[in-house]
Amino acid sequence: MFTGIIQAIGKVVATEKKGGDLRLRIHSGALDLSDVKPGDSIATNGVCLTVVQLPGDGYWADVSKETLDLTTIATLSVGSAVNLEKALRASDRLGGHIVSGHVDGIGMVISRHQDARSERFRLRAPDHLAKYIAHKGSVCVDGTSLTVNKVEGADFELNIVPHTLENTIFSHYKAKTAINLEVDVISRYLERLILSKDTIIDNSGEISLEILKNNGFLKV
């Protein structure tokens, strides 16, 4: 698990194709690896990757074909900057929100503009994820925990303060930049509890108000 508080900006320094998937070497920059060992997890642009080697100035990690298909990792090349966060320890502060490192989908930057000392970013989520993004709720963008300021359909806006601009890869974003999105895990569990197929969906596949009433979801 992670918090979405980025600890360092790293850089891709090598890539190796491995039987249909990929091995990445990441230079870890200012990230302290003194307590990291092979088998530990590091969120790399929000993707939970397992460290397989520690060459001294960073780490190697294997990336499966499924991860390449479902995240922006496949678009990285030598020189690409990446957000880094080590896995959460039980004694750590939860400064952001609960982040699993399992990306839900790929979104896109629509625009950015100055807003006083901050910058306002407009992003677009895939249609199937839009319902999980709420005004003043939490969302994880390339591993960064952020508060949603505005929602319009599948589009949402984020206010990025100077500290976040300086310490994450948000400063690299421009229109049409692809981003990894992870929605708030609580919203996904709530949906599963409330919209259980066994309790509220009738034989046609539609949500039945009658079943909702009978199971106590609606008060009449």
N, CA, C and O of each residue as an XYZ file, in Angstrom:
880
protein
N       0.837     -1.192      0.000
C       0.000      0.000      0.000
C       0.876      1.248      0.000
O       2.041      1.218      0.397
N       0.263      2.371     -0.470
C       0.982      3.636     -0.579
C       0.067      4.766     -0.096
O      -1.113      4.549      0.180
N       0.632      5.974      0.001
C      -0.148      7.123      0.456
C      -0.429      8.129     -0.657
O      -1.303      8.984     -0.515
N       0.309      8.032     -1.765
C       0.164      9.022     -2.830
C       0.979     10.286     -2.578
O       0.822     11.277     -3.291
N       1.850     10.258     -1.565
C       2.761     11.378     -1.317
C       4.102     11.024     -1.975
O       4.825     10.148     -1.501
N       4.417     11.712     -3.064
C       5.602     11.380     -3.847
C       6.867     11.718     -3.052
O       6.987     12.804     -2.484
N       7.803     10.772     -3.023
C       9.019     10.931     -2.233
C      10.213     11.390     -3.061
O      11.171     11.939     -2.516
N      10.165     11.171     -4.362
C      11.273     11.585     -5.236
C      10.828     11.462     -6.687
O       9.882     10.746     -7.014
N      11.541     12.184     -7.544
C      11.372     12.010     -8.982
C      12.553     11.192     -9.486
O      13.711     11.561     -9.289
N      12.243     10.079    -10.140
C      13.275      9.233    -10.707
C      13.338      9.375    -12.219
O      12.647     10.204    -12.812
N      14.171      8.561    -12.824
C      14.335      8.623    -14.277
C      14.593      7.227    -14.825
O      15.353      6.453    -14.243
N      13.958      6.910    -15.947
C      14.223      5.645    -16.634
C      15.604      5.733    -17.278
O      15.869      6.647    -18.059
N      16.483      4.786    -16.953
C      17.835      4.817    -17.528
C      18.107      3.620    -18.432
O      19.104      3.609    -19.155
N      17.237      2.614    -18.403
C      17.414      1.475    -19.303
C      16.112      0.690    -19.378
O      15.340      0.655    -18.420
N      15.879      0.068    -20.513
C      14.735     -0.832    -20.695
C      15.223     -2.081    -21.407
O      16.066     -2.011    -22.302
N      14.686     -3.227    -21.002
C      15.037     -4.487    -21.645
C      13.763     -5.272    -21.920
O      12.961     -5.497    -21.014
N      13.579     -5.683    -23.157
C      12.446     -6.540    -23.484
C      12.763     -7.954    -23.014
O      13.853     -8.480    -23.236
N      11.759     -8.557    -22.348
C      11.965     -9.880    -21.753
C      10.783    -10.792    -22.097
O       9.790    -10.821    -21.371
N      10.889    -11.527    -23.191
C       9.881    -12.537    -23.526
C       8.464    -12.017    -23.583
O       7.542    -12.690    -23.122
N       8.269    -10.833    -24.138
C       6.917    -10.288    -24.277
C       6.576     -9.250    -23.242
O       5.600     -8.517    -23.404
N       7.359     -9.167    -22.174
C       7.138     -8.087    -21.210
C       8.410     -7.242    -21.114
O       9.192     -7.205    -22.065
N       8.628     -6.573    -19.999
C       9.668     -5.552    -19.955
C      10.380     -5.549    -18.602
O       9.779     -5.845    -17.570
N      11.654     -5.213    -18.625
C      12.392     -4.943    -17.390
C      12.886     -3.502    -17.462
O      13.481     -3.086    -18.457
N      12.632     -2.745    -16.390
C      13.012     -1.338    -16.332
C      14.114     -1.116    -15.309
O      14.123     -1.723    -14.239
N      15.049     -0.227    -15.663
C      15.993      0.247    -14.661
C      15.666      1.703    -14.374
O      15.642      2.539    -15.277
N      15.417      1.990    -13.112
C      15.047      3.335    -12.677
C      16.164      3.918    -11.825
O      16.586      3.309    -10.842
N      16.639      5.096    -12.202
C      17.535      5.856    -11.319
C      16.645      6.529    -10.281
O      15.714      7.253    -10.634
N      16.926      6.295     -9.012
C      15.978      6.676     -7.959
C      16.143      8.099     -7.456
O      15.386      8.525     -6.584
N      17.109      8.851     -7.977
C      17.260     10.242     -7.563
C      17.471     10.364     -6.061
O      18.354      9.721     -5.494
N      16.645     11.201     -5.416
C      16.794     11.461     -3.977
C      16.108     10.412     -3.099
O      16.124     10.533     -1.874
N      15.513      9.395     -3.701
C      14.815      8.377     -2.907
C      15.824      7.533     -2.117
O      16.766      6.984     -2.689
N      15.618      7.436     -0.809
C      16.496      6.664      0.070
C      16.189      5.174     -0.095
O      15.097      4.719      0.247
N      17.152      4.421     -0.618
C      16.957      2.991     -0.832
C      17.666      2.146      0.231
O      17.784      0.931      0.077
N      18.133      2.776      1.299
C      18.900      2.052      2.316
C      18.076      0.959      3.008
O      18.635     -0.019      3.505
N      16.754      1.125      3.040
C      15.900      0.137      3.693
C      15.110     -0.696      2.687
O      14.143     -1.364      3.051
N      15.526     -0.652      1.415
C      14.835     -1.399      0.362
C      15.650     -2.628      0.004
O      16.877     -2.570     -0.076
N      14.957     -3.752     -0.213
C      15.627     -4.988     -0.615
C      14.836     -5.623     -1.758
O      13.665     -5.296     -1.952
N      15.460     -6.526     -2.516
C      14.720     -7.213     -3.572
C      13.439     -7.847     -3.029
O      13.438     -8.478     -1.972
N      12.370     -7.667     -3.765
C      11.056     -8.156     -3.322
C      10.175     -7.056     -2.767
O       8.961     -7.230     -2.666
N      10.777     -5.906     -2.399
C       9.984     -4.772     -1.917
C       9.290     -4.074     -3.080
O       9.655     -4.253     -4.242
N       8.281     -3.276     -2.741
C       7.490     -2.575     -3.756
C       7.815     -1.087     -3.781
O       7.992     -0.454     -2.740
N       7.888     -0.549     -4.985
C       8.025      0.892     -5.172
C       7.005      1.314     -6.221
O       6.973      0.767     -7.324
N       6.169      2.295     -5.870
C       5.200      2.828     -6.827
C       5.953      3.709     -7.820
O       6.621      4.669     -7.435
N       5.838      3.372     -9.083
C       6.528      4.065    -10.164
C       5.470      4.640    -11.089
O       4.842      3.909    -11.855
N       5.271      5.970    -11.018
C       4.130      6.610    -11.695
C       2.812      5.959    -11.297
O       1.902      5.800    -12.111
N       2.733      5.586    -10.022
C       1.494      5.035     -9.499
C       1.324      3.550     -9.706
O       0.321      2.981     -9.275
N       2.285      2.901    -10.359
C       2.207      1.460    -10.611
C       3.081      0.731     -9.601
O       4.279      0.998     -9.510
N       2.499     -0.175     -8.854
C       3.254     -0.938     -7.867
C       4.172     -1.925     -8.587
O       3.701     -2.884     -9.199
N       5.487     -1.687     -8.512
C       6.469     -2.566     -9.139
C       7.336     -3.214     -8.062
O       7.639     -2.599     -7.040
N       7.726     -4.456     -8.303
C       8.567     -5.195     -7.369
C      10.029     -5.044     -7.754
O      10.415     -5.288     -8.898
N      10.829     -4.642     -6.789
C      12.265     -4.496     -7.004
C      12.889     -5.885     -7.181
O      12.687     -6.770     -6.349
N      13.653     -6.072     -8.275
C      14.323     -7.359     -8.496
C      15.835     -7.260     -8.340
O      16.498     -8.255     -8.048
N      16.381     -6.058     -8.536
C      17.812     -5.844     -8.330
C      18.035     -4.418     -7.841
O      17.260     -3.512     -8.146
N      19.115     -4.239     -7.073
C      19.480     -2.914     -6.559
C      20.924     -2.618     -6.969
O      21.858     -2.995     -6.260
N      21.111     -1.946     -8.108
C      22.469     -1.689     -8.597
C      23.218     -0.596     -7.843
O      24.397     -0.368     -8.115
N      22.568      0.083     -6.908
C      23.242      1.092     -6.105
C      22.679      2.484     -6.270
O      22.560      3.225     -5.294
N      22.328      2.856     -7.500
C      21.783      4.190     -7.739
C      20.311      4.144     -8.127
O      19.747      5.130     -8.600
N      19.699      2.980     -7.918
C      18.300      2.832     -8.298
C      17.876      1.379     -8.193
O      18.347      0.653     -7.317
N      16.997      0.954     -9.074
C      16.487     -0.418     -9.009
C      16.045     -0.896    -10.390
O      15.727     -0.106    -11.279
N      16.040     -2.207    -10.531
C      15.453     -2.864    -11.692
C      14.099     -3.440    -11.258
O      13.951     -3.914    -10.132
N      13.121     -3.394    -12.159
C      11.810     -3.977    -11.876
C      11.252     -4.614    -13.142
O      11.427     -4.100    -14.247
N      10.581     -5.739    -12.956
C       9.912     -6.396    -14.077
C       8.508     -5.832    -14.231
O       7.832     -5.543    -13.244
N       8.073     -5.678    -15.488
C       6.739     -5.165    -15.787
C       6.025     -6.196    -16.656
O       6.471     -6.496    -17.764
N       4.912     -6.738    -16.152
C       4.192     -7.784    -16.874
C       3.473     -7.229    -18.095
O       3.279     -6.019    -18.219
N       3.082     -8.124    -18.994
C       2.347     -7.712    -20.187
C       1.031     -7.047    -19.809
O       0.626     -6.077    -20.449
N       0.353     -7.557    -18.773
C      -0.911     -6.945    -18.351
C      -0.697     -5.510    -17.889
O      -1.487     -4.625    -18.218
N       0.362     -5.280    -17.131
C       0.658     -3.918    -16.678
C       0.988     -3.015    -17.860
O       0.580     -1.854    -17.884
N       1.717     -3.533    -18.834
C       2.033     -2.752    -20.032
C       0.761     -2.399    -20.799
O       0.657     -1.316    -21.374
N      -0.213     -3.327    -20.804
C      -1.466     -3.098    -21.538
C      -2.378     -2.091    -20.843
O      -3.151     -1.398    -21.505
N      -2.293     -2.001    -19.496
C      -3.281     -1.249    -18.733
C      -2.768      0.058    -18.148
O      -3.531      0.799    -17.529
N      -1.477      0.353    -18.337
C      -0.899      1.574    -17.763
C      -0.066      2.292    -18.811
O       0.058      1.842    -19.950
N       0.501      3.416    -18.401
C       1.347      4.184    -19.319
C       2.804      3.734    -19.285
O       3.646      4.331    -19.955
N       3.116      2.694    -18.516
C       4.499      2.232    -18.424
C       5.066      1.906    -19.809
O       6.251      2.118    -20.065
N       4.221      1.394    -20.693
C       4.682      1.022    -22.032
C       5.155      2.227    -22.837
O       5.900      2.069    -23.804
N       4.731      3.429    -22.448
C       5.125      4.635    -23.195
C       6.431      5.234    -22.688
O       6.969      6.156    -23.301
N       6.948      4.716    -21.570
C       8.187      5.260    -21.012
C       9.379      4.882    -21.880
O       9.418      3.805    -22.475
N      10.334      5.774    -21.939
C      11.576      5.509    -22.666
C      12.733      6.031    -21.830
O      12.525      6.698    -20.816
N      13.953      5.727    -22.257
C      15.121      6.207    -21.528
C      15.074      7.729    -21.441
O      14.930      8.417    -22.452
N      15.195      8.238    -20.232
C      15.114      9.676    -19.983
C      13.782     10.131    -19.416
O      13.680     11.256    -18.928
N      12.749      9.279    -19.467
C      11.440      9.651    -18.924
C      11.515      9.838    -17.408
O      12.109      9.021    -16.705
N      10.908     10.918    -16.910
C      10.828     11.160    -15.463
C       9.644     10.402    -14.885
O       8.604     10.277    -15.532
N       9.802      9.897    -13.668
C       8.744      9.119    -13.021
C       8.617      9.503    -11.553
O       9.610      9.801    -10.889
N       7.382      9.492    -11.055
C       7.118      9.695     -9.625
C       7.441      8.415     -8.862
O       7.120      7.317     -9.317
N       8.077      8.558     -7.700
C       8.458      7.391     -6.902
C       7.943      7.505     -5.471
O       7.971      8.577     -4.865
N       7.472      6.370     -4.944
C       7.097      6.275     -3.532
C       7.327      4.855     -3.054
O       6.882      3.896     -3.685
N       8.027      4.726     -1.935
C       8.210      3.404     -1.326
C       6.904      2.969     -0.652
O       6.048      3.794     -0.332
N       6.776      1.666     -0.448
C       5.570      1.133      0.176
C       5.399      1.682      1.588
O       6.372      1.952      2.292
N       4.142      1.838      1.982
C       3.770      2.378      3.283
C       4.122      1.398      4.401
O       3.861      0.200      4.292
N       4.718      1.917      5.476
C       4.926      1.129      6.686
C       3.801      1.419      7.677
O       3.181      2.481      7.618
N       3.538      0.497      8.572
C       2.442      0.659      9.531
C       2.617      1.889     10.398
O       1.631      2.453     10.874
N       3.867      2.323     10.615
C       4.140      3.453     11.496
C       4.142      4.797     10.764
O       4.298      5.840     11.399
N       3.971      4.786      9.429
C       4.037      6.016      8.653
C       2.764      6.841      8.772
O       1.692      6.316      9.073
N       2.901      8.154      8.528
C       1.730      9.021      8.429
C       1.015      8.750      7.102
O       1.656      8.564      6.067
N      -0.315      8.730      7.147
C      -1.099      8.594      5.918
C      -1.425     10.004      5.437
O      -2.538     10.497      5.619
N      -0.432     10.643      4.820
C      -0.581     12.045      4.447
C      -1.500     12.278      3.264
O      -2.067     13.363      3.131
N      -1.661     11.280      2.398
C      -2.534     11.436      1.239
C      -3.829     10.668      1.462
O      -4.662     11.059      2.279
N      -3.990      9.556      0.718
C      -5.110      8.657      0.961
C      -4.635      7.242      0.653
O      -3.508      7.053      0.194
N      -5.475      6.256      0.899
C      -5.068      4.869      0.686
C      -4.943      4.597     -0.809
O      -5.914      4.706     -1.557
N      -3.731      4.241     -1.231
C      -3.440      3.989     -2.643
C      -2.882      2.566     -2.763
O      -1.973      2.190     -2.024
N      -3.421      1.788     -3.683
C      -3.004      0.389     -3.812
C      -1.852      0.195     -4.787
O      -1.131     -0.799     -4.705
N      -1.674      1.138     -5.711
C      -0.675      0.951     -6.753
C      -1.185      0.107     -7.904
O      -0.414     -0.284     -8.780
N      -2.492     -0.178     -7.909
C      -3.122     -0.925     -8.993
C      -3.928      0.065     -9.843
O      -5.023      0.479     -9.463
N      -3.379      0.425    -10.973
C      -3.972      1.467    -11.815
C      -5.299      0.993    -12.392
O      -5.413     -0.136    -12.869
N      -6.312      1.878    -12.342
C      -7.640      1.532    -12.850
C      -7.809      1.845    -14.330
O      -8.634      1.228    -15.005
N      -7.042      2.788    -14.834
C      -7.185      3.139    -16.242
C      -6.265      4.291    -16.613
O      -5.611      4.895    -15.762
N      -6.236      4.574    -17.901
C      -5.387      5.650    -18.427
C      -6.261      6.853    -18.775
O      -7.222      6.739    -19.535
N      -5.912      8.005    -18.209
C      -6.599      9.257    -18.517
C      -5.716     10.148    -19.373
O      -4.672      9.726    -19.870
N      -6.160     11.395    -19.535
C      -5.419     12.322    -20.391
C      -5.500     13.734    -19.845
O      -6.530     14.151    -19.314
N      -4.402     14.468    -19.982
C      -4.394     15.890    -19.650
C      -5.070     16.647    -20.794
O      -4.723     16.471    -21.962
N      -6.037     17.491    -20.439
C      -6.744     18.288    -21.446
C      -6.137     19.674    -21.557
O      -5.917     20.182    -22.657
N      -5.866     20.282    -20.404
C      -5.295     21.630    -20.431
C      -4.692     21.968    -19.077
O      -4.929     21.268    -18.093
N      -3.907     23.047    -19.028
C      -3.379     23.580    -17.774
C      -3.253     25.090    -17.919
O      -2.936     25.595    -18.996
N      -3.502     25.810    -16.824
C      -3.339     27.259    -16.854
C      -3.000     27.771    -15.459
O      -3.304     27.126    -14.455
N      -2.378     28.915    -15.412
C      -1.988     29.531    -14.157
C      -3.213     29.945    -13.354
O      -4.191     30.437    -13.918
N      -3.163     29.749    -12.044
C      -4.242     30.146    -11.150
C      -3.588     30.674     -9.875
O      -3.335     29.921     -8.934
N      -3.317     31.999     -9.859
C      -2.488     32.605     -8.804
C      -1.120     31.911     -8.813
O      -0.501     31.798     -9.871
N      -0.637     31.446     -7.655
C       0.667     30.774     -7.639
C       0.570     29.293     -7.988
O       1.587     28.626     -8.179
N      -0.639     28.789     -8.070
C      -0.857     27.385     -8.423
C      -1.127     27.263     -9.918
O      -1.150     28.255    -10.645
N      -1.329     26.037    -10.353
C      -1.770     25.788    -11.717
C      -2.997     24.903    -11.676
O      -3.098     23.982    -10.866
N      -3.922     25.199    -12.563
C      -5.157     24.426    -12.658
C      -5.048     23.471    -13.852
O      -4.831     23.896    -14.987
N      -5.202     22.176    -13.568
C      -5.135     21.154    -14.607
C      -6.524     20.580    -14.844
O      -7.268     20.297    -13.906
N      -6.852     20.416    -16.106
C      -8.095     19.752    -16.482
C      -7.727     18.399    -17.094
O      -6.964     18.327    -18.057
N      -8.276     17.341    -16.523
C      -7.973     15.982    -16.945
C      -9.246     15.276    -17.384
O     -10.353     15.672    -17.019
N      -9.072     14.233    -18.167
C     -10.236     13.438    -18.597
C     -10.018     11.988    -18.230
O      -8.984     11.401    -18.548
N     -10.999     11.415    -17.558
C     -10.952     10.008    -17.176
C     -11.662      9.168    -18.230
O     -12.514      9.687    -18.951
N     -11.334      7.885    -18.336
C     -12.132      6.990    -19.178
C     -13.568      6.971    -18.671
O     -13.802      7.136    -17.474
N     -14.515      6.774    -19.553
C     -15.934      6.829    -19.166
C     -16.260      5.887    -18.010
O     -17.057      6.235    -17.140
N     -15.653      4.698    -17.991
C     -16.012      3.721    -16.958
C     -15.494      4.101    -15.583
O     -15.924      3.524    -14.584
N     -14.568      5.072    -15.511
C     -14.043      5.505    -14.216
C     -14.644      6.818    -13.733
O     -14.527      7.160    -12.557
N     -15.284      7.551    -14.631
C     -15.769      8.894    -14.301
C     -16.698      8.887    -13.083
O     -16.682      9.829    -12.290
N     -17.499      7.843    -12.929
C     -18.477      7.811    -11.838
C     -17.823      7.730    -10.460
O     -18.469      8.018     -9.452
N     -16.550      7.342    -10.406
C     -15.857      7.215     -9.123
C     -15.150      8.505     -8.706
O     -14.603      8.581     -7.606
N     -15.157      9.507     -9.564
C     -14.431     10.748     -9.272
C     -15.428     11.801     -8.816
O     -16.312     12.196     -9.576
N     -15.287     12.251     -7.589
C     -16.270     13.147     -6.980
C     -15.638     14.475     -6.570
O     -14.452     14.545     -6.248
N     -16.451     15.513     -6.590
C     -16.009     16.836     -6.131
C     -15.518     16.758     -4.691
O     -16.238     16.291     -3.810
N     -14.293     17.215     -4.454
C     -13.615     17.179     -3.149
C     -13.260     15.773     -2.693
O     -12.870     15.564     -1.544
N     -13.397     14.808     -3.598
C     -12.937     13.460     -3.305
C     -11.466     13.306     -3.660
O     -10.832     14.251     -4.129
N     -10.930     12.123     -3.438
C      -9.518     11.851     -3.717
C      -9.361     11.081     -5.019
O     -10.202     10.253     -5.370
N      -8.266     11.365     -5.735
C      -7.905     10.620     -6.931
C      -6.384     10.542     -6.963
O      -5.696     11.435     -6.468
N      -5.874      9.479     -7.543
C      -4.434      9.298     -7.647
C      -4.029      9.425     -9.116
O      -4.508      8.672     -9.964
N      -3.145     10.380     -9.413
C      -2.688     10.638    -10.786
C      -1.189     10.369    -10.848
O      -0.400     11.071    -10.215
N      -0.800      9.355    -11.609
C       0.614      8.966    -11.691
C       1.229      8.819    -10.305
O       2.378      9.195    -10.073
N       0.438      8.261     -9.386
C       0.926      8.001     -8.038
C       0.771      9.133     -7.056
O       1.113      8.982     -5.883
N       0.254     10.285     -7.511
C       0.120     11.461     -6.645
C      -1.293     11.567     -6.101
O      -2.251     11.602     -6.875
N      -1.439     11.617     -4.789
C      -2.740     11.783     -4.146
C      -3.191     13.233     -4.257
O      -2.474     14.147     -3.850
N      -4.395     13.441     -4.817
C      -4.876     14.794     -5.059
C      -6.361     14.919     -4.747
O      -7.101     13.935     -4.752
N      -6.779     16.154     -4.476
C      -8.190     16.452     -4.214
C      -8.823     17.022     -5.478
O      -8.271     17.921     -6.112
N      -9.972     16.496     -5.828
C     -10.683     16.939     -7.028
C     -11.401     18.256     -6.732
O     -12.147     18.345     -5.757
N     -11.185     19.271     -7.558
C     -11.797     20.585     -7.345
C     -13.084     20.799     -8.126
O     -13.933     21.597     -7.729
N     -13.228     20.089     -9.234
C     -14.414     20.297    -10.081
C     -14.601     19.066    -10.947
O     -13.629     18.449    -11.384
N     -15.862     18.710    -11.193
C     -16.170     17.559    -12.045
C     -17.229     17.963    -13.063
O     -18.254     18.547    -12.712
N     -16.970     17.646    -14.316
C     -17.941     17.859    -15.396
C     -17.917     16.639    -16.302
O     -17.071     16.526    -17.189
N     -18.864     15.720    -16.069
C     -18.873     14.486    -16.842
C     -17.621     13.680    -16.554
O     -17.320     13.384    -15.398
N     -16.884     13.323    -17.607
C     -15.644     12.569    -17.449
C     -14.444     13.474    -17.198
O     -13.346     12.988    -16.930
N     -14.647     14.787    -17.282
C     -13.556     15.734    -17.035
C     -13.547     16.160    -15.569
O     -14.595     16.277    -14.934
N     -12.342     16.391    -15.045
C     -12.238     16.898    -13.687
C     -11.028     17.818    -13.597
O     -10.107     17.741    -14.410
N     -11.051     18.693    -12.588
C      -9.976     19.674    -12.438
C      -9.249     19.498    -11.116
O      -9.834     19.111    -10.104
N      -7.947     19.796    -11.157
C      -7.085     19.719     -9.986
C      -6.326     21.023     -9.841
O      -5.854     21.589    -10.827
N      -6.211     21.493     -8.620
C      -5.403     22.673     -8.338
C      -4.058     22.205     -7.783
O      -3.996     21.632     -6.696
N      -2.990     22.449     -8.529
C      -1.677     21.946     -8.149
C      -0.836     23.081     -7.589
O      -0.512     24.034     -8.298
N      -0.486     22.976     -6.317
C       0.273     24.028     -5.639
C       1.748     23.950     -6.056
O       2.192     22.925     -6.572
N       2.510     25.042     -5.833
C       3.910     25.068     -6.260
C       4.747     23.891     -5.754
O       5.559     23.347     -6.502
N       4.557     23.491     -4.484
C       5.345     22.382     -3.937
C       5.134     21.111     -4.752
O       6.093     20.406     -5.067
N       3.875     20.815     -5.094
C       3.581     19.605     -5.866
C       4.151     19.706     -7.276
O       4.655     18.720     -7.812
N       4.076     20.889     -7.878
C       4.667     21.088     -9.203
C       6.165     20.811     -9.192
O       6.702     20.219    -10.128
N       6.828     21.239     -8.136
C       8.276     21.104     -8.063
C       8.732     19.693     -7.714
O       9.845     19.294     -8.053
N       7.871     18.942     -7.038
C       8.301     17.659     -6.495
C       7.623     16.448     -7.119
O       7.759     15.333     -6.614
N       6.903     16.653     -8.200
C       6.297     15.561     -8.968
C       6.510     15.852    -10.448
O       7.085     16.877    -10.816
N       6.040     14.938    -11.291
C       6.187     15.143    -12.728
C       5.053     15.975    -13.330
O       4.942     16.073    -14.552
N       4.208     16.576    -12.479
C       3.156     17.445    -13.008
C       3.740     18.576    -13.857
O       3.097     19.034    -14.801
N       4.946     19.025    -13.530
C       5.553     20.107    -14.303
C       5.822     19.697    -15.750
O       6.001     20.559    -16.611
N       5.853     18.396    -16.026
C       6.120     17.895    -17.380
C       4.844     17.778    -18.217
O       4.914     17.602    -19.433
N       3.698     17.874    -17.577
C       2.444     17.603    -18.289
C       2.104     18.701    -19.295
O       2.355     19.884    -19.064
N       1.534     18.280    -20.398
C       0.967     19.201    -21.388
C      -0.266     18.529    -21.978
O      -0.540     17.366    -21.685
N      -1.003     19.249    -22.800
C      -2.214     18.692    -23.396
C      -1.888     17.390    -24.126
O      -0.906     17.303    -24.862
N      -2.727     16.386    -23.907
C      -2.652     15.049    -24.507
C      -1.636     14.129    -23.826
O      -1.385     13.025    -24.310
N      -1.046     14.572    -22.702
C      -0.198     13.664    -21.926
C      -1.065     12.568    -21.314
O      -2.086     12.862    -20.691
N      -0.668     11.310    -21.486
C      -1.396     10.183    -20.897
C      -0.970     10.017    -19.445
O       0.205     10.179    -19.115
N      -1.926      9.693    -18.581
C      -1.663      9.583    -17.144
C      -2.306      8.318    -16.576
O      -3.345      7.863    -17.054
N      -1.668      7.765    -15.551
C      -2.251      6.640    -14.825
C      -3.232      7.152    -13.781
O      -2.922      8.075    -13.028
N      -4.403      6.558    -13.739
C      -5.421      6.951    -12.768
C      -5.773      5.779    -11.861
O      -5.983      4.655    -12.317
N      -5.832      6.074    -10.557
C      -6.382      5.121     -9.598
C      -7.441      5.849     -8.789
O      -7.153      6.855     -8.143
N      -8.671      5.340     -8.825
C      -9.757      5.997     -8.101
C      -9.743      5.557     -6.645
O      -9.070      4.593     -6.280
N     -10.483      6.266     -5.831
C     -10.546      5.993     -4.398
C     -11.116      4.590     -4.166
O     -12.223      4.287     -4.612
N     -10.367      3.743     -3.473
C     -10.783      2.356     -3.266
C     -12.096      2.267     -2.495
O     -12.857      1.318     -2.683
N     -12.373      3.244     -1.629
C     -13.614      3.206     -0.853
C     -14.831      3.285     -1.767
O     -15.837      2.615     -1.531
N     -14.736      4.109     -2.814
C     -15.872      4.238     -3.742
C     -16.136      2.932     -4.474
O     -17.283      2.624     -4.795
N     -15.087      2.158     -4.741
C     -15.271      0.895     -5.459
C     -15.953     -0.143     -4.567
O     -16.804     -0.902     -5.030
N     -15.576     -0.171     -3.288
C     -16.215     -1.114     -2.377
C     -17.661     -0.720     -2.091
O     -18.528     -1.583     -1.955
N     -17.919      0.588     -1.999
C     -19.292      1.035     -1.788
C     -20.176      0.623     -2.951
O     -21.303      0.167     -2.757
N     -19.656      0.788     -4.166
C     -20.439      0.390     -5.338
C     -20.759     -1.095     -5.284
O     -21.888     -1.501     -5.559
N     -19.772     -1.900     -4.932
C     -19.980     -3.339     -4.882
C     -21.010     -3.720     -3.828
O     -21.823     -4.619     -4.044
N     -20.977     -3.037     -2.690
C     -21.935     -3.330     -1.630
C     -23.355     -2.929     -2.020
O     -24.312     -3.667     -1.784
N     -23.471     -1.746     -2.621
C     -24.798     -1.210     -2.929
C     -25.385     -1.809     -4.197
O     -26.591     -2.036     -4.290
N     -24.516     -2.062     -5.174
C     -25.009     -2.555     -6.462
C     -24.688     -4.024     -6.666
O     -24.298     -4.440     -7.757
N     -24.853     -4.803     -5.611
C     -24.612     -6.241     -5.714
C     -25.580     -6.869     -6.701
O     -26.792     -6.684     -6.587
N     -25.057     -7.610     -7.669
C     -25.905     -8.223     -8.697
C     -26.919     -9.184     -8.099
O     -28.018     -9.360     -8.625
N     -26.530     -9.804     -6.987
C     -27.419    -10.798     -6.386
C     -28.622    -10.166     -5.716
O     -29.605    -10.858     -5.452
N     -28.574     -8.874     -5.432
C     -29.655     -8.281     -4.650
C     -30.470     -7.244     -5.391
O     -31.638     -7.045     -5.059
N     -29.894     -6.565     -6.396
C     -30.680     -5.462     -6.956
C     -30.797     -5.458     -8.471
O     -31.385     -4.538     -9.040
N     -30.243     -6.483     -9.145
C     -30.364     -6.506    -10.596
C     -31.299     -7.633    -10.996
O     -31.098     -8.785    -10.610
N     -32.323     -7.296    -11.772
C     -33.309     -8.300    -12.153
C     -32.821     -9.104    -13.357
O     -31.684     -8.937    -13.798
N     -33.668     -9.962    -13.877
C     -33.268    -10.864    -14.960
C     -32.911    -10.138    -16.253
O     -32.201    -10.690    -17.094
N     -33.391     -8.920    -16.421
C     -33.087     -8.156    -17.637
C     -31.720     -7.488    -17.560
O     -31.248     -6.930    -18.551
N     -31.073     -7.539    -16.382
C     -29.792     -6.866    -16.211
C     -29.937     -5.433    -15.760
O     -28.933     -4.739    -15.595
N     -31.179     -4.958    -15.552
C     -31.421     -3.587    -15.122
C     -31.596     -3.524    -13.611
O     -32.028     -4.488    -12.978
N     -31.259     -2.387    -13.054
C     -31.463     -2.185    -11.619
C     -32.960     -2.101    -11.339
O     -33.673     -1.303    -11.947
N     -33.419     -2.924    -10.423
C     -34.843     -2.999    -10.114
C     -35.164     -2.214     -8.850
O     -34.615     -2.495     -7.785
N     -36.058     -1.223     -8.966
C     -36.464     -0.462     -7.798
C     -37.193     -1.347     -6.794
O     -37.091     -1.141     -5.585
N     -37.932     -2.338     -7.305
C     -38.659     -3.231     -6.418
C     -37.699     -4.045     -5.553
O     -37.921     -4.218     -4.355
N     -36.623     -4.547     -6.179
C     -35.636     -5.318     -5.425
C     -34.923     -4.420     -4.418
O     -34.624     -4.845     -3.302
N     -34.649     -3.168     -4.820
C     -34.046     -2.217     -3.897
C     -34.919     -2.030     -2.667
O     -34.426     -2.048     -1.539
N     -36.225     -1.851     -2.887
C     -37.149     -1.661     -1.779
C     -37.199     -2.898     -0.874
O     -37.163     -2.789      0.351
N     -37.283     -4.077     -1.506
C     -37.412     -5.303     -0.742
C     -36.185     -5.625      0.108
O     -36.279     -6.303      1.131
N     -35.032     -5.122     -0.340
C     -33.796     -5.393      0.394
C     -33.368     -4.238      1.293
O     -32.260     -4.227      1.828
N     -34.259     -3.272      1.447
C     -34.005     -2.204      2.400
C     -33.118     -1.096      1.923
O     -32.715     -0.254      2.725
N     -32.780     -1.054      0.595
C     -31.942      0.019      0.082
C     -32.740      1.311     -0.118
O     -32.188      2.410     -0.064
N     -34.046      1.161     -0.348
C     -34.911      2.324     -0.518
C     -35.971      2.322      0.568
O     -36.555      1.282      0.871
N     -36.219      3.488      1.155
C     -37.276      3.624      2.134
C     -38.493      4.250      1.463
O     -38.380      5.268      0.780
N     -39.656      3.636      1.661
C     -40.883      4.130      1.019
C     -41.735      4.882      2.032
O     -42.809      5.376      1.689
